C-alpha cells in the first residue's frame, strides 16, 4: 500500500468481519490494510468502540473492493 493520501475506507465493522473481507480482497488481487482504533485505544487507556475497525484499499481499487464486499454480504 502507498501513503495515506491514496487510500480510502471501504468497510467499517468488527475485526472478524474486516479480516474476512481482507482475505477475500487479497484473493482477487486487492491489497488492503485495517485500522483498529479500539485496540489502539485500550492499549493507551482511552478506550474506543469495538466494532469500529476500518478496512482501507487504494483509491483505484475502491469500486472493485466495494463490489466484492457487497457480494459477500449478500451471501451471508
Rosetta blueprint (number, residue, H / E / L):
1 X L
2 X L
3 X L
4 X H
5 X H
6 X H
7 X E
8 X E
9 X E
10 X E
11 X E
12 X E
13 X E
14 X L
15 X H
16 X H
17 X H
18 X H
19 X H
20 X H
21 X H
22 X H
23 X H
24 X H
25 X H
26 X H
27 X H
28 X L
29 X L
30 X L
31 X L
32 X E
33 X E
34 X E
35 X E
36 X E
37 X H
38 X H
39 X H
40 X H
41 X H
42 X H
43 X H
44 X H
45 X L
46 X L
47 X L
48 X L
49 X L
50 X L
51 X L
52 X L
53 X E
54 X E
55 X E
56 X E
57 X E
58 X E
59 X H
60 X H
61 X H
62 X H
63 X H
64 X H
65 X H
66 X H
67 X H
68 X H
69 X H
70 X H
71 X H
72 X H
73 X H
74 X H
75 X H
76 X L
